[in-house]
């Protein structure tokens, strides 16, 4: 039985302003379960990145609640959140001479003492993450010496080393070519099955999300939908994503067609 690791209730997200809140998502109700690869899709401006930052505790909801293991997210400290969920955001890494191994080791920061000393448990988690992502051949390279696709895998390894039940990735396939996108999604699918972690990722690659996701969260202007890809297709949800005069969805081929 897949265990619920996070759920939301009547969540509204956006940005508080003096003249009034800028709301980018309302009535967001969904749940995330262990052992599943879950994609989040929506048109530009639907609030995918804002939602991810809100789920990660980087910004507060406008209203509603996020429950992490049935406890309100607002009751956790930043360190406690980092021990429960790992975030892989789209920001570029700052210039440094860190090796791949050192970058992955940063995933252990929520558990290390104030000196940053690594225990045997920390070292074991780092090695396991390297093995799970099959990047041992990169461990001594500087992170700026590897390709975008390799770096994305390294960032996933860092999240694995953090050893949380939930991993959230913001647009992990951006800047990757078609072949690397497929490799990345296959890796995420394998990791969710083998580790029984819940992996949530936002994406613009709708066709790939439909193919590889166990569940999908679809954000529209009015609300969110969650179900398996086939059930969402049967409900006609994907027809609501884009203006009908510009894009249509063919449920038989599971493809979006530009008019």
ChimeraX attribute file (.defattr): number of C-alpha atoms within 10 A of each C-alpha:
attribute: neighborCount
match mode: 1-to-1
recipient: residues
	/A:1	6
	/A:2	12
	/A:3	15
	/A:4	15
	/A:5	19
	/A:6	23
	/A:7	21
	/A:8	21
	/A:9	15
	/A:10	14
	/A:11	21
	/A:12	22
	/A:13	25
	/A:14	20
	/A:15	14
	/A:16	13
	/A:17	8
	/A:18	5
	/A:19	6
	/A:20	8
	/A:21	12
	/A:22	12
	/A:23	14
	/A:24	19
	/A:25	24
	/A:26	21
	/A:27	18
	/A:28	24
	/A:29	19
	/A:30	18
	/A:31	14
	/A:32	23
	/A:33	22
	/A:34	20
	/A:35	24
	/A:36	25
	/A:37	27
	/A:38	27
	/A:39	28
	/A:40	27
	/A:41	26
	/A:42	22
	/A:43	16
	/A:44	10
	/A:45	13
	/A:46	20
	/A:47	21
	/A:48	25
	/A:49	18
	/A:50	20
	/A:51	26
	/A:52	22
	/A:53	19
	/A:54	20
	/A:55	25
	/A:56	22
	/A:57	19
	/A:58	12
	/A:59	15
	/A:60	20
	/A:61	23
	/A:62	19
	/A:63	14
	/A:64	15
	/A:65	21
	/A:66	26
	/A:67	17
	/A:68	22
	/A:69	14
	/A:70	12
	/A:71	13
	/A:72	14
	/A:73	22
	/A:74	15
	/A:75	11
	/A:76	14
	/A:77	11
	/A:78	14
	/A:79	11
	/A:80	13
	/A:81	19
	/A:82	22
	/A:83	19
	/A:84	19
	/A:85	23
	/A:86	24
	/A:87	23
	/A:88	19
	/A:89	15
	/A:90	14
	/A:91	7
	/A:92	6
	/A:93	8
	/A:94	7
	/A:95	8
	/A:96	9
	/A:97	13
	/A:98	14
	/A:99	17
	/A:100	27
	/A:101	22
	/A:102	17
	/A:103	18
	/A:104	25
	/A:105	22
	/A:106	16
	/A:107	25
	/A:108	26
	/A:109	18
	/A:110	17
	/A:111	18
	/A:112	14
	/A:113	10
	/A:114	7
	/A:115	6
	/A:116	12
	/A:117	12
	/A:118	16
	/A:119	13
	/A:120	9
	/A:121	11
	/A:122	20
	/A:123	14
	/A:124	13
	/A:125	22
	/A:126	27
	/A:127	17
	/A:128	15
	/A:129	24
	/A:130	25
	/A:131	12
	/A:132	18
	/A:133	17
	/A:134	14
	/A:135	16
	/A:136	14
	/A:137	9
	/A:138	18
	/A:139	16
	/A:140	12
	/A:141	15
	/A:142	16
	/A:143	23
	/A:144	16
	/A:145	13
	/A:146	14
	/A:147	11
	/A:148	17
	/A:149	19
	/A:150	18
	/A:151	16
	/A:152	20
	/A:153	21
	/A:154	25
	/A:155	20
	/A:156	29
	/A:157	29
	/A:158	27
	/A:159	27
	/A:160	27
	/A:161	25
	/A:162	28
	/A:163	24
	/A:164	17
	/A:165	22
	/A:166	26
	/A:167	23
	/A:168	24
	/A:169	23
	/A:170	22
	/A:171	20
	/A:172	23
	/A:173	24
	/A:174	15
	/A:175	11
	/A:176	16
	/A:177	11
	/A:178	11
	/A:179	9
	/A:180	16
	/A:181	18
	/A:182	15
	/A:183	14
	/A:184	20
	/A:185	20
	/A:186	13
	/A:187	17
	/A:188	24
	/A:189	20
	/A:190	17
	/A:191	21
	/A:192	22
	/A:193	16
	/A:194	11
	/A:195	15
	/A:196	18
	/A:197	23
	/A:198	28
	/A:199	26
	/A:200	26
	/A:201	26
	/A:202	25
	/A:203	20
	/A:204	18
	/A:205	14
	/A:206	17
	/A:207	11
	/A:208	15
	/A:209	22
	/A:210	20
	/A:211	12
	/A:212	18
	/A:213	22
	/A:214	18
	/A:215	23
	/A:216	26
	/A:217	27
	/A:218	24
	/A:219	25
	/A:220	23
	/A:221	16
	/A:222	11
	/A:223	16
	/A:224	20
	/A:225	17
	/A:226	21
	/A:227	16
	/A:228	15
	/A:229	22
	/A:230	16
	/A:231	13
	/A:232	19
	/A:233	18
	/A:234	11
	/A:235	12
	/A:236	13
	/A:237	18
	/A:238	22
	/A:239	16
	/A:240	17
	/A:241	20
	/A:242	16
	/A:243	10
	/A:244	12
	/A:245	8
	/A:246	9
	/A:247	15
	/A:248	18
	/A:249	20
	/A:250	13
	/A:251	15
	/A:252	7
	/A:253	7
	/A:254	16
	/A:255	13
	/A:256	16
	/A:257	10
	/A:258	10
	/A:259	8
